[in-house]
Amino acid sequence: MSDLSYNAVMGRRNEIMKKAVKIDYSKFQTSKIAFDYDKMMRETGYSLQEVQEIQRSVGVGNTPLIELKNLTNLARKLAPKGKGARIFIKDESCNPSGSFKDRRAAISVYHAKKLGYKGVVAATSGNYGAAVASQAAMRNLNCIIVQECYDSRKVGQPEILEKQRKCECYGAEVVQLTVGPELFYTFLRILEETGYFNASLYSPYGIAGVETLGYEVAIQCREQIGCDPDVVVVTHAGGGNVTGTARGLIKAGALNTKIVGASVDLTGLHMASDKDFNRKSFTTGHTGFGIPFATWPDRSDVPRSAARPLRYLDKYVTIKQGEVFYITEALAQLEGLERGPAGNTSLTAAFYLAQQMDEDKVIVVQETEYTGAGKHHMAQLSFAKENGIDVRFGNPEEERAGVNIILPEHPSLIRAREVELGKLKKSYIKNCIENYKAETVDMTDVEFLAEDTKQDKQEVINILTELGVKIFD
């Protein structure tokens, strides 16, 4: 019998994951730090056409692109004369389980079935669990979802508990845990004990599934308004949404479209803290995931994450919790669309950014998500009050995560605050050096880091020199 102690299981993590995802990541390694990302995506993923066919067979994709005329008009009233870009939204709530995550799950579950696995496992407290459970039901596979949903008092966030209900509705087994390091340990144990497929968010299969979303955005914009979008705003958490959408836009030839990532600002709250766990009102799309996964994408449940957001981001902004709740209500009352908080994170950013753009420009929010009893913003605000959070109207600039939620008393107070991408890129390079214990690097590493951070080689060399790393030809 295998040693099931924490250290022993964590020591077998690469062996367990390789068996559960059937990818030999070592074949893509090209030097101490570098790996051939494009080769990994090409050889272990699916072509765009294959992904489209797989998704079409299970009712995923081809979701409508809707112009938000009333929100656009409101933005124009607040903007300087001649400003106020047209705002569009891709209604991903029309997918089977109600979010864009169906695109990722469709490919992972299809691949698991193709390889002969009897079931799939996913570690997620978000929409992805429901997506995997839905797709597993369609493919007649067993499904286990591992959730981190409680604090030490066994108090669970309403949004996560809503996801539990949805996963179980699709027939999945849901393993619920308190916040802490046991999530990954339990996930690995289940993979090892069941022999099921690791339906990871961060495999090439999952990212390939999101490429159709970016591709559809470009094609639908051309069909409906005769041009590519000027800006596409993407809610950023683990990086797969940014990566897949950007790659799809590139495959559609929309090379001049700017990619903006948006996260809710939860500065000061630690995601693995029992004390902080229920003092946040967003379980995804926030800086607690967005910053760490941007600066170290390989922290995920596979050796090399296919989600690499710094390769594609042109800008990264944050917004406040209260601003997202305000826009969620505005979307419902002005546009007749009641949707959940994740997509409304990027919509909040787009509402502000549109005011800085000319009227003839187009800004697209590339996803919505379903809402429900637990995910609804009223449930979130009630839960916040129960946990001692001060909820009031005022100036969002005064909001402090874990202390208060300030709903803007006027829409003109909504802001998108830019994050300095240069600092994130430097942190990522520093993390590469530290995690791979690389006192020296070669030009293969330099070229890889330049591609992975969307910089030129000299910029990377300057950062490495500053970090005291020697570079050999």
PAMAR-789302 format. One record per residue (C-alpha): residue in one letter; x, y, z; residue number from 0. Coordinates in nm, 4 decimals, always signed. Layout:
# PAMAR-789302
['A'; [X; Y; Z]; NUM],
...
This chain:
# PAMAR-789302
['M'; [+0.0000; +0.0000; +0.0000]; 0],
['S'; [+0.1264; +0.3497; -0.0845]; 1],
['D'; [+0.2263; +0.5872; +0.1937]; 2],
['L'; [-0.0705; +0.8261; +0.2317]; 3],
['S'; [+0.1010; +1.0780; +0.4559]; 4],
['Y'; [+0.0891; +1.4388; +0.3359]; 5],
['N'; [+0.4600; +1.4557; +0.2514]; 6],
['A'; [+0.4549; +1.1210; +0.0695]; 7],
['V'; [+0.1538; +1.2076; -0.1467]; 8],
['M'; [+0.2920; +1.5522; -0.2293]; 9],
['G'; [+0.6231; +1.3862; -0.3159]; 10],
['R'; [+0.4418; +1.1717; -0.5756]; 11],
['R'; [+0.2521; +1.4647; -0.7251]; 12],
['N'; [+0.4266; +1.4688; -1.0644]; 13],
['E'; [+0.3897; +1.0924; -1.1030]; 14],
['I'; [+0.0207; +1.1090; -1.0075]; 15],
['M'; [-0.0542; +1.4026; -1.2373]; 16],
['K'; [+0.1301; +1.2538; -1.5337]; 17],
['K'; [-0.0758; +0.9341; -1.5039]; 18],
['A'; [-0.3989; +1.1322; -1.4610]; 19],
['V'; [-0.3550; +1.3698; -1.7542]; 20],
['K'; [-0.1502; +1.1526; -1.9917]; 21],
['I'; [+0.0965; +1.4243; -2.0906]; 22],
['D'; [+0.4721; +1.3778; -2.0656]; 23],
['Y'; [+0.5627; +1.7376; -1.9912]; 24],
['S'; [+0.9345; +1.6580; -1.9865]; 25],
['K'; [+0.9391; +1.6193; -2.3662]; 26],
['F'; [+0.8672; +1.9911; -2.4014]; 27],
['Q'; [+1.1450; +2.1072; -2.1691]; 28],
['T'; [+1.4172; +2.2855; -2.3668]; 29],
['S'; [+1.6435; +2.4186; -2.0901]; 30],
['K'; [+1.6470; +2.4820; -1.7165]; 31],
['I'; [+1.3583; +2.7292; -1.7277]; 32],
['A'; [+1.2292; +2.7196; -2.0843]; 33],
['F'; [+0.9824; +2.4827; -2.2456]; 34],
['D'; [+0.8303; +2.4775; -2.5916]; 35],
['Y'; [+0.4859; +2.6196; -2.5191]; 36],
['D'; [+0.3662; +2.6239; -2.8790]; 37],
['K'; [+0.4716; +2.2625; -2.9298]; 38],
['M'; [+0.2876; +2.1590; -2.6124]; 39],
['M'; [-0.0296; +2.3304; -2.7292]; 40],
['R'; [+0.0035; +2.1891; -3.0796]; 41],
['E'; [+0.0838; +1.8279; -2.9929]; 42],
['T'; [-0.1408; +1.7721; -2.6916]; 43],
['G'; [-0.4382; +1.9882; -2.7776]; 44],
['Y'; [-0.6906; +1.9849; -3.0601]; 45],
['S'; [-0.7228; +2.1998; -3.3690]; 46],
['L'; [-0.9740; +2.4840; -3.3593]; 47],
['Q'; [-1.1977; +2.2974; -3.6012]; 48],
['E'; [-1.1883; +1.9800; -3.3881]; 49],
['V'; [-1.2719; +2.1799; -3.0752]; 50],
['Q'; [-1.5658; +2.3433; -3.2515]; 51],
['E'; [-1.7021; +2.0050; -3.3586]; 52],
['I'; [-1.6649; +1.8563; -3.0090]; 53],
['Q'; [-1.8356; +2.1547; -2.8473]; 54],
['R'; [-2.1132; +2.1638; -3.1054]; 55],
['S'; [-2.1948; +1.7986; -3.0336]; 56],
['V'; [-2.2771; +1.8819; -2.6701]; 57],
['G'; [-2.4476; +2.2176; -2.7208]; 58],
['V'; [-2.1514; +2.4307; -2.6163]; 59],
['G'; [-2.0541; +2.7565; -2.7861]; 60],
['N'; [-2.2068; +2.9754; -3.0569]; 61],
['T'; [-2.3478; +3.1983; -2.7837]; 62],
['P'; [-2.4999; +3.5360; -2.8769]; 63],
['L'; [-2.3089; +3.8631; -2.8890]; 64],
['I'; [-2.5395; +4.1329; -2.7499]; 65],
['E'; [-2.4986; +4.5094; -2.7755]; 66],
['L'; [-2.5681; +4.6789; -2.4412]; 67],
['K'; [-2.7238; +4.9940; -2.5822]; 68],
['N'; [-2.8583; +5.1327; -2.2562]; 69],
['L'; [-2.5328; +5.0859; -2.0668]; 70],
['T'; [-2.3504; +5.2410; -2.3624]; 71],
['N'; [-2.5834; +5.5422; -2.3461]; 72],
['L'; [-2.5197; +5.5768; -1.9725]; 73],
['A'; [-2.1442; +5.5619; -2.0299]; 74],
['R'; [-2.1739; +5.8327; -2.2973]; 75],
['K'; [-2.3652; +6.0611; -2.0584]; 76],
['L'; [-2.0721; +6.0382; -1.8174]; 77],
['A'; [-1.7972; +6.0589; -2.0804]; 78],
['P'; [-1.6405; +6.3656; -2.2459]; 79],
['K'; [-1.8030; +6.4711; -2.5737]; 80],
['G'; [-1.7319; +6.2251; -2.8552]; 81],
['K'; [-1.6331; +5.9486; -2.6124]; 82],
['G'; [-1.8190; +5.6341; -2.5153]; 83],
['A'; [-1.7430; +5.3194; -2.7119]; 84],
['R'; [-2.0166; +5.0714; -2.7995]; 85],
['I'; [-2.0318; +4.7988; -2.5340]; 86],
['F'; [-2.1064; +4.4393; -2.6345]; 87],
['I'; [-2.1287; +4.1280; -2.4193]; 88],
['K'; [-2.0877; +3.7608; -2.5124]; 89],
['D'; [-2.3688; +3.5772; -2.3343]; 90],
['E'; [-2.1912; +3.2629; -2.2162]; 91],
['S'; [-2.4711; +3.1882; -1.9695]; 92],
['C'; [-2.6377; +3.0197; -2.2689]; 93],
['N'; [-2.3973; +2.7241; -2.2385]; 94],
['P'; [-2.5337; +2.4017; -2.0791]; 95],
['S'; [-2.4143; +2.4693; -1.7228]; 96],
['G'; [-2.4308; +2.8452; -1.7541]; 97],
['S'; [-2.0759; +2.9725; -1.8083]; 98],
['F'; [-1.7820; +2.9768; -2.0492]; 99],
['K'; [-1.6257; +2.6980; -1.8414]; 100],
['D'; [-1.8334; +2.4522; -2.0474]; 101],
['R'; [-1.5906; +2.5214; -2.3319]; 102],
['R'; [-1.2973; +2.4003; -2.1226]; 103],
['A'; [-1.4818; +2.1062; -1.9721]; 104],
['A'; [-1.6171; +1.9855; -2.3065]; 105],
['I'; [-1.2674; +1.9148; -2.4384]; 106],
['S'; [-1.1222; +1.7692; -2.1177]; 107],
['V'; [-1.4146; +1.5322; -2.0648]; 108],
['Y'; [-1.4189; +1.4321; -2.4325]; 109],
['H'; [-1.0478; +1.3529; -2.4104]; 110],
['A'; [-1.0971; +1.1495; -2.0920]; 111],
['K'; [-1.3654; +0.9424; -2.2648]; 112],
['K'; [-1.1469; +0.9006; -2.5737]; 113],
['L'; [-0.8569; +0.7682; -2.3616]; 114],
['G'; [-1.0823; +0.5201; -2.1829]; 115],
['Y'; [-1.0983; +0.6745; -1.8354]; 116],
['K'; [-1.4005; +0.5759; -1.6263]; 117],
['G'; [-1.4330; +0.9140; -1.4595]; 118],
['V'; [-1.2980; +1.2658; -1.4151]; 119],
['V'; [-1.1872; +1.4679; -1.1143]; 120],
['A'; [-1.1599; +1.8467; -1.0800]; 121],
['A'; [-1.0535; +2.0626; -0.7873]; 122],
['T'; [-1.2615; +2.3793; -0.8084]; 123],
['S'; [-1.5014; +2.5866; -0.6023]; 124],
['G'; [-1.6276; +2.7728; -0.9072]; 125],
['N'; [-1.8227; +2.7327; -1.2292]; 126],
['Y'; [-1.5765; +2.4798; -1.3647]; 127],
['G'; [-1.7033; +2.2108; -1.1295]; 128],
['A'; [-2.0555; +2.2463; -1.2643]; 129],
['A'; [-1.9214; +2.2444; -1.6201]; 130],
['V'; [-1.7215; +1.9246; -1.5667]; 131],
['A'; [-2.0164; +1.7579; -1.3929]; 132],
['S'; [-2.2487; +1.8557; -1.6780]; 133],
['Q'; [-2.0134; +1.7282; -1.9467]; 134],
['A'; [-1.9422; +1.4065; -1.7538]; 135],
['A'; [-2.3169; +1.3405; -1.7376]; 136],
['M'; [-2.3405; +1.3844; -2.1148]; 137],
['R'; [-2.0470; +1.1477; -2.1725]; 138],
['N'; [-2.1680; +0.8925; -1.9141]; 139],
['L'; [-1.8537; +0.9256; -1.7013]; 140],
['N'; [-1.8245; +0.9326; -1.3233]; 141],
['C'; [-1.7348; +1.2702; -1.1764]; 142],
['I'; [-1.5827; +1.3874; -0.8468]; 143],
['I'; [-1.5539; +1.7578; -0.7652]; 144],
['V'; [-1.3263; +1.8647; -0.4783]; 145],
['Q'; [-1.4357; +2.1956; -0.3242]; 146],
['E'; [-1.2756; +2.4283; -0.0726]; 147],
['C'; [-1.5895; +2.5828; +0.0693]; 148],
['Y'; [-1.5861; +2.6207; +0.4505]; 149],
['D'; [-1.3966; +2.8046; +0.7185]; 150],
['S'; [-1.3112; +2.6277; +1.0464]; 151],
['R'; [-1.6600; +2.7070; +1.1788]; 152],
['K'; [-1.8034; +2.5038; +0.8887]; 153],
['V'; [-1.9574; +2.8212; +0.7482]; 154],
['G'; [-1.9684; +2.8145; +0.3691]; 155],
['Q'; [-1.9959; +3.0929; +0.1166]; 156],
['P'; [-2.3366; +3.1003; -0.0550]; 157],
['E'; [-2.1804; +3.1164; -0.4018]; 158],
['I'; [-1.9726; +2.8025; -0.3435]; 159],
['L'; [-2.2663; +2.6170; -0.1871]; 160],
['E'; [-2.4700; +2.7066; -0.4950]; 161],
['K'; [-2.2006; +2.5371; -0.7047]; 162],
['Q'; [-2.2234; +2.2279; -0.4809]; 163],
['R'; [-2.5964; +2.2111; -0.5492]; 164],
['K'; [-2.5405; +2.2423; -0.9222]; 165],
['C'; [-2.2643; +1.9783; -0.9328]; 166],
['E'; [-2.4765; +1.7306; -0.7377]; 167],
['C'; [-2.7737; +1.8085; -0.9623]; 168],
['Y'; [-2.5661; +1.6764; -1.2552]; 169],
['G'; [-2.4874; +1.3582; -1.0608]; 170],
['A'; [-2.1353; +1.4395; -0.9431]; 171],
['E'; [-1.9910; +1.3411; -0.6073]; 172],
['V'; [-1.8793; +1.6563; -0.4239]; 173],
['V'; [-1.6030; +1.6410; -0.1635]; 174],
['Q'; [-1.6178; +1.9540; +0.0510]; 175],
['L'; [-1.3219; +2.0786; +0.2534]; 176],
['T'; [-1.2274; +2.3627; +0.4833]; 177],
['V'; [-0.9774; +2.6187; +0.3563]; 178],
['G'; [-0.6146; +2.5090; +0.3746]; 179],
['P'; [-0.3478; +2.2862; +0.2193]; 180],
['E'; [-0.5617; +1.9719; +0.2314]; 181],
['L'; [-0.7338; +2.0637; -0.0968]; 182],
['F'; [-0.4454; +1.9656; -0.3241]; 183],
['Y'; [-0.3522; +1.6694; -0.1046]; 184],
['T'; [-0.7083; +1.5343; -0.1156]; 185],
['F'; [-0.7267; +1.5963; -0.4892]; 186],
['L'; [-0.4064; +1.3958; -0.5489]; 187],
['R'; [-0.5267; +1.1114; -0.3267]; 188],
['I'; [-0.8540; +1.0869; -0.5169]; 189],
['L'; [-0.6731; +1.0834; -0.8523]; 190],
['E'; [-0.4415; +0.8087; -0.7296]; 191],
['E'; [-0.7136; +0.5977; -0.5674]; 192],
['T'; [-0.9667; +0.6184; -0.8512]; 193],
['G'; [-0.7392; +0.6263; -1.1553]; 194],
['Y'; [-0.9689; +0.8947; -1.2985]; 195],
['F'; [-0.8675; +1.1663; -1.5450]; 196],
['N'; [-0.7477; +1.5023; -1.4131]; 197],
['A'; [-0.9848; +1.7469; -1.5826]; 198],
['S'; [-0.7516; +2.0347; -1.5028]; 199],
['L'; [-0.8345; +2.3944; -1.5793]; 200],
['Y'; [-0.4734; +2.4372; -1.6854]; 201],
['S'; [-0.4163; +2.1581; -1.9365]; 202],
['P'; [-0.3804; +2.2275; -2.3099]; 203],
['Y'; [-0.7235; +2.0666; -2.3566]; 204],
['G'; [-0.8926; +2.3217; -2.1318]; 205],
['I'; [-0.7230; +2.6214; -2.2902]; 206],
['A'; [-0.7962; +2.4961; -2.6423]; 207],
['G'; [-1.1620; +2.4889; -2.5410]; 208],
['V'; [-1.1607; +2.8618; -2.4661]; 209],
['E'; [-1.0022; +2.9503; -2.8003]; 210],
['T'; [-1.3410; +2.9126; -2.9682]; 211],
['L'; [-1.4705; +3.1934; -2.7457]; 212],
['G'; [-1.2162; +3.4447; -2.8738]; 213],
['Y'; [-1.2629; +3.3192; -3.2285]; 214],
['E'; [-1.6426; +3.3629; -3.2090]; 215],
['V'; [-1.6058; +3.7162; -3.0696]; 216],
['A'; [-1.4035; +3.8207; -3.3750]; 217],
['I'; [-1.6303; +3.6491; -3.6296]; 218],
['Q'; [-1.9522; +3.7794; -3.4724]; 219],
['C'; [-1.8182; +4.1350; -3.4552]; 220],
['R'; [-1.7345; +4.1205; -3.8251]; 221],
['E'; [-2.0782; +3.9815; -3.9100]; 222],
['Q'; [-2.2764; +4.2216; -3.6876]; 223],
['I'; [-2.0823; +4.5476; -3.7111]; 224],
['G'; [-1.8297; +4.4942; -3.9904]; 225],
['C'; [-1.5083; +4.5202; -3.7893]; 226],
['D'; [-1.2950; +4.3553; -3.5252]; 227],
['P'; [-1.3375; +4.4687; -3.1642]; 228],
['D'; [-1.0933; +4.7358; -3.0539]; 229],
['V'; [-1.0766; +4.6016; -2.6992]; 230],
['V'; [-1.1830; +4.2740; -2.5404]; 231],
['V'; [-1.2111; +4.2744; -2.1612]; 232],
['V'; [-1.1577; +3.9416; -1.9851]; 233],
['T'; [-1.2160; +3.8573; -1.6194]; 234],
['H'; [-0.8783; +3.7360; -1.4940]; 235],
['A'; [-0.8260; +3.4719; -1.2254]; 236],
['G'; [-0.6095; +3.1708; -1.3092]; 237],
['G'; [-0.5262; +3.2997; -1.6562]; 238],
['G'; [-0.7042; +3.0452; -1.8746]; 239],
['N'; [-0.9798; +3.2851; -1.9767]; 240],
['V'; [-0.7273; +3.5484; -2.0883]; 241],
['T'; [-0.5030; +3.2950; -2.2622]; 242],
['G'; [-0.7723; +3.1042; -2.4495]; 243],
['T'; [-0.9652; +3.4135; -2.5561]; 244],
['A'; [-0.6508; +3.5877; -2.6830]; 245],
['R'; [-0.5355; +3.2798; -2.8739]; 246],
['G'; [-0.8781; +3.2508; -3.0366]; 247],
['L'; [-0.8737; +3.6147; -3.1436]; 248],
['I'; [-0.5277; +3.5629; -3.2939]; 249],
['K'; [-0.6478; +3.2518; -3.4814]; 250],
['A'; [-0.9338; +3.4622; -3.6212]; 251],
['G'; [-0.6814; +3.7197; -3.7436]; 252],
['A'; [-0.7899; +3.9917; -3.4990]; 253],
['L'; [-0.4279; +4.0924; -3.4410]; 254],
['N'; [-0.4952; +4.4554; -3.3487]; 255],
['T'; [-0.7507; +4.3840; -3.0776]; 256],
['K'; [-0.6225; +4.4801; -2.7320]; 257],
['I'; [-0.6643; +4.2341; -2.4445]; 258],
['V'; [-0.7511; +4.3836; -2.1065]; 259],
['G'; [-0.7658; +4.1658; -1.7957]; 260],
['A'; [-0.9890; +4.2694; -1.5045]; 261],
['S'; [-0.9934; +4.1459; -1.1446]; 262],
['V'; [-1.1779; +4.2465; -0.8289]; 263],
['D'; [-0.9391; +4.4144; -0.5861]; 264],
['L'; [-0.9109; +4.1979; -0.2747]; 265],
['T'; [-0.5797; +4.3447; -0.1614]; 266],
['G'; [-0.5090; +4.2563; +0.2016]; 267],
['L'; [-0.7068; +3.9320; +0.2086]; 268],
['H'; [-0.5196; +3.6013; +0.2015]; 269],
['M'; [-0.7013; +3.3340; +0.0004]; 270],
['A'; [-0.5744; +3.0484; +0.2191]; 271],
['S'; [-0.6560; +3.2245; +0.5443]; 272],
['D'; [-0.9329; +3.0779; +0.7572]; 273],
['K'; [-1.0011; +3.4257; +0.8982]; 274],
['D'; [-1.0216; +3.5930; +0.5565]; 275],
['F'; [-1.2043; +3.3174; +0.3695]; 276],
['N'; [-1.5571; +3.4463; +0.4364]; 277],
['R'; [-1.4647; +3.8145; +0.4413]; 278],
['K'; [-1.4573; +3.8322; +0.0630]; 279],
['S'; [-1.7647; +3.8366; -0.1585]; 280],
['F'; [-1.6021; +3.6971; -0.4730]; 281],
['T'; [-1.4765; +3.3418; -0.5113]; 282],
['T'; [-1.3058; +3.3974; -0.8460]; 283],
['G'; [-1.2018; +3.6772; -1.0790]; 284],
['H'; [-1.0131; +3.8572; -0.8021]; 285],
['T'; [-0.6559; +3.9625; -0.7318]; 286],
['G'; [-0.6070; +3.6754; -0.4875]; 287],
['F'; [-0.5881; +3.4517; -0.7950]; 288],
['G'; [-0.5104; +3.7044; -1.0688]; 289],
['I'; [-0.1794; +3.8308; -0.9294]; 290],
['P'; [-0.0314; +3.4971; -0.8095]; 291],
['F'; [-0.1234; +3.3105; -1.1277]; 292],
['A'; [+0.0144; +3.5885; -1.3467]; 293],
['T'; [+0.3464; +3.5930; -1.1606]; 294],
['W'; [+0.3735; +3.2149; -1.1293]; 295],
['P'; [+0.1357; +3.0229; -1.3607]; 296],
['D'; [+0.2962; +2.6860; -1.2838]; 297],
['R'; [+0.1521; +2.6908; -0.9319]; 298],
['S'; [-0.1412; +2.4982; -1.0833]; 299],
['D'; [-0.2284; +2.1286; -1.0701]; 300],
['V'; [-0.0168; +2.0356; -1.3737]; 301],
['P'; [+0.3636; +2.0652; -1.4125]; 302],
['R'; [+0.3369; +2.3285; -1.6866]; 303],
['S'; [+0.0250; +2.5422; -1.7041]; 304],
['A'; [-0.1175; +2.6123; -2.0479]; 305],
['A'; [-0.2657; +2.9326; -1.9028]; 306],
['R'; [+0.0031; +3.2001; -1.9369]; 307],
['P'; [-0.1683; +3.5408; -1.9184]; 308],
['L'; [+0.1411; +3.7622; -1.9366]; 309],
['R'; [+0.1964; +3.6350; -2.2923]; 310],
['Y'; [-0.1228; +3.8076; -2.4013]; 311],
['L'; [-0.2280; +4.0909; -2.1693]; 312],
['D'; [-0.2004; +4.4459; -2.3054]; 313],
['K'; [-0.3444; +4.5975; -1.9870]; 314],
['Y'; [-0.4558; +4.4734; -1.6454]; 315],
['V'; [-0.7036; +4.6648; -1.4278]; 316],
['T'; [-0.8796; +4.6156; -1.0965]; 317],
['I'; [-1.2210; +4.7235; -0.9765]; 318],
['K'; [-1.3883; +4.7234; -0.6360]; 319],
['Q'; [-1.6449; +4.4744; -0.5053]; 320],
['G'; [-1.9132; +4.7399; -0.4643]; 321],
['E'; [-1.8654; +4.8575; -0.8214]; 322],
['V'; [-1.9270; +4.5069; -0.9559]; 323],
['F'; [-2.2456; +4.4695; -0.7503]; 324],
['Y'; [-2.3645; +4.8070; -0.8828]; 325],
['I'; [-2.3049; +4.7095; -1.2454]; 326],
['T'; [-2.4695; +4.3705; -1.1833]; 327],
['E'; [-2.7863; +4.5548; -1.0794]; 328],
['A'; [-2.7511; +4.8016; -1.3674]; 329],
['L'; [-2.7227; +4.5174; -1.6198]; 330],
['A'; [-3.0453; +4.3682; -1.4876]; 331],
['Q'; [-3.2437; +4.6919; -1.4694]; 332],
['L'; [-3.1126; +4.8642; -1.7841]; 333],
['E'; [-3.0618; +4.5658; -2.0146]; 334],
['G'; [-3.2953; +4.3009; -1.8705]; 335],
['L'; [-3.0060; +4.0571; -1.8194]; 336],
['E'; [-2.9675; +3.9102; -1.4693]; 337],
['R'; [-2.6228; +3.7514; -1.4627]; 338],
['G'; [-2.3693; +3.6392; -1.2036]; 339],
['P'; [-2.0693; +3.8310; -1.0700]; 340],
['A'; [-1.7735; +3.6823; -1.2615]; 341],
['G'; [-1.8585; +3.8224; -1.6039]; 342],
['N'; [-1.9763; +4.1463; -1.4473]; 343],
['T'; [-1.6225; +4.1994; -1.3188]; 344],
['S'; [-1.5050; +4.2611; -1.6754]; 345],
['L'; [-1.8281; +4.4479; -1.7576]; 346],
['T'; [-1.7549; +4.6948; -1.4766]; 347],
['A'; [-1.4099; +4.7583; -1.6206]; 348],
['A'; [-1.5550; +4.7922; -1.9719]; 349],
['F'; [-1.8121; +5.0469; -1.8535]; 350],
['Y'; [-1.5301; +5.2716; -1.7334]; 351],
['L'; [-1.2898; +5.2037; -2.0215]; 352],
['A'; [-1.5628; +5.2753; -2.2794]; 353],
['Q'; [-1.5777; +5.6323; -2.1451]; 354],
['Q'; [-1.2117; +5.6818; -2.2417]; 355],
['M'; [-1.2652; +5.5555; -2.5989]; 356],
['D'; [-1.4154; +5.7259; -2.9055]; 357],
['E'; [-1.7842; +5.6653; -2.9827]; 358],
['D'; [-1.7051; +5.4711; -3.3008]; 359],
['K'; [-1.4893; +5.2173; -3.1140]; 360],
['V'; [-1.6075; +4.8777; -2.9916]; 361],
['I'; [-1.5378; +4.7152; -2.6557]; 362],
['V'; [-1.6466; +4.3553; -2.5918]; 363],
['V'; [-1.6995; +4.1818; -2.2587]; 364],
['Q'; [-1.6325; +3.8209; -2.3519]; 365],
['E'; [-1.8465; +3.6373; -2.0969]; 366],
['T'; [-2.1485; +3.6293; -1.8743]; 367],
['E'; [-2.2388; +3.3573; -1.6253]; 368],
['Y'; [-2.5638; +3.2255; -1.4836]; 369],
['T'; [-2.6853; +3.3463; -1.1469]; 370],
['G'; [-2.8823; +3.1602; -0.8823]; 371],
['A'; [-2.9908; +3.1685; -0.5196]; 372],
['G'; [-2.6353; +3.1535; -0.3814]; 373],
['K'; [-2.4577; +3.3414; -0.6595]; 374],
['H'; [-2.7017; +3.6325; -0.6613]; 375],
['H'; [-2.5548; +3.9643; -0.5513]; 376],
['M'; [-2.8225; +4.0061; -0.2849]; 377],
['A'; [-2.7190; +3.6766; -0.1254]; 378],
['Q'; [-2.3551; +3.7860; -0.1360]; 379],
['L'; [-2.4291; +4.1212; +0.0259]; 380],
['S'; [-2.6410; +3.9599; +0.2975]; 381],
['F'; [-2.3612; +3.7127; +0.3716]; 382],
['A'; [-2.1117; +3.9988; +0.3901]; 383],
['K'; [-2.3249; +4.1781; +0.6484]; 384],
['E'; [-2.3529; +3.8579; +0.8528]; 385],
['N'; [-1.9724; +3.8420; +0.8607]; 386],
['G'; [-1.9341; +4.1951; +0.9926]; 387],
['I'; [-1.8687; +4.3723; +0.6625]; 388],
['D'; [-1.9996; +4.7288; +0.6442]; 389],
['V'; [-2.2157; +4.7591; +0.3300]; 390],
['R'; [-2.3117; +5.1116; +0.2280]; 391],
['F'; [-2.3301; +5.3642; -0.0557]; 392],
['G'; [-2.0458; +5.6102; -0.0992]; 393],
['N'; [-1.7164; +5.6497; -0.2835]; 394],
['P'; [-1.5648; +5.3142; -0.3904]; 395],
['E'; [-1.2155; +5.4577; -0.3409]; 396],
['E'; [-1.2809; +5.4192; +0.0326]; 397],
['E'; [-1.3530; +5.0462; +0.0031]; 398],
['R'; [-1.1192; +4.8113; +0.1922]; 399],
['A'; [-1.1533; +4.4400; +0.1211]; 400],
['G'; [-1.2604; +4.2479; +0.4301]; 401],
['V'; [-1.3762; +4.5649; +0.6048]; 402],
['N'; [-1.6437; +4.7230; +0.3875]; 403],
['I'; [-1.8227; +4.7079; +0.0542]; 404],
['I'; [-1.9033; +5.0491; -0.0863]; 405],
['L'; [-2.1631; +5.0694; -0.3615]; 406],
['P'; [-2.1019; +5.3828; -0.5720]; 407],
['E'; [-2.3574; +5.6521; -0.4931]; 408],
['H'; [-2.3295; +5.7626; -0.8579]; 409],
['P'; [-2.2082; +5.5672; -1.1665]; 410],
['S'; [-1.9515; +5.8408; -1.2384]; 411],
['L'; [-1.7536; +5.7103; -0.9382]; 412],
['I'; [-1.6823; +5.3733; -1.1034]; 413],
['R'; [-1.3153; +5.3336; -1.1957]; 414],
['A'; [-1.0816; +5.0781; -1.3518]; 415],
['R'; [-0.7439; +5.1107; -1.1797]; 416],
['E'; [-0.4453; +5.0042; -1.3876]; 417],
['V'; [-0.1996; +4.7480; -1.2521]; 418],
['E'; [+0.1612; +4.7975; -1.3599]; 419],
['L'; [+0.2281; +4.4996; -1.5858]; 420],
['G'; [+0.6022; +4.5665; -1.5758]; 421],
['K'; [+0.6113; +4.4821; -1.2046]; 422],
['L'; [+0.4202; +4.1569; -1.2623]; 423],
['K'; [+0.6580; +4.0575; -1.5414]; 424],
['K'; [+0.9593; +4.1227; -1.3216]; 425],
['S'; [+0.8004; +3.9185; -1.0394]; 426],
['Y'; [+0.7347; +3.6324; -1.2799]; 427],
['I'; [+1.0962; +3.6248; -1.3961]; 428],
['K'; [+1.2140; +3.6394; -1.0345]; 429],
['N'; [+0.9852; +3.3466; -0.9479]; 430],
['C'; [+1.1281; +3.1449; -1.2375]; 431],
['I'; [+1.4819; +3.2018; -1.1089]; 432],
['E'; [+1.3890; +3.1101; -0.7523]; 433],
['N'; [+1.1694; +2.8077; -0.8290]; 434],
['Y'; [+1.4174; +2.6550; -1.0725]; 435],
['K'; [+1.7170; +2.7597; -0.8599]; 436],
['A'; [+1.8755; +2.9096; -1.1707]; 437],
['E'; [+2.1910; +3.1004; -1.0811]; 438],
['T'; [+2.2747; +3.1055; -1.4525]; 439],
['V'; [+2.0581; +3.0987; -1.7674]; 440],
['D'; [+2.1231; +3.0682; -2.1395]; 441],
['M'; [+1.9716; +3.2482; -2.4367]; 442],
['T'; [+1.7068; +2.9780; -2.4747]; 443],
['D'; [+1.5778; +3.0802; -2.1315]; 444],
['V'; [+1.5966; +3.4482; -2.2234]; 445],
['E'; [+1.3957; +3.3947; -2.5422]; 446],
['F'; [+1.1354; +3.1912; -2.3533]; 447],
['L'; [+1.0995; +3.4534; -2.0801]; 448],
['A'; [+1.0644; +3.7247; -2.3458]; 449],
['E'; [+0.7786; +3.5324; -2.5090]; 450],
['D'; [+0.6185; +3.4448; -2.1752]; 451],
['T'; [+0.6129; +3.8093; -2.0652]; 452],
['K'; [+0.5471; +3.9810; -2.3995]; 453],
['Q'; [+0.8751; +4.1748; -2.3834]; 454],
['D'; [+1.1819; +4.1997; -2.6012]; 455],
['K'; [+1.4962; +4.0067; -2.5078]; 456],
['Q'; [+1.6866; +4.3141; -2.3911]; 457],
['E'; [+1.4171; +4.3955; -2.1351]; 458],
['V'; [+1.4473; +4.0426; -1.9980]; 459],
['I'; [+1.8269; +4.0642; -1.9933]; 460],
['N'; [+1.8028; +4.3885; -1.7960]; 461],
['I'; [+1.5783; +4.2259; -1.5358]; 462],
['L'; [+1.8014; +3.9184; -1.5074]; 463],
['T'; [+2.1086; +4.1384; -1.4675]; 464],
['E'; [+1.9342; +4.3354; -1.1943]; 465],
['L'; [+1.8554; +4.0056; -1.0192]; 466],
['G'; [+2.2215; +3.9076; -1.0352]; 467],
['V'; [+2.1704; +3.6184; -1.2777]; 468],
['K'; [+2.4527; +3.5318; -1.5163]; 469],
['I'; [+2.3613; +3.4824; -1.8832]; 470],
['F'; [+2.5569; +3.2504; -2.1131]; 471],
['D'; [+2.5266; +3.2263; -2.4905]; 472],
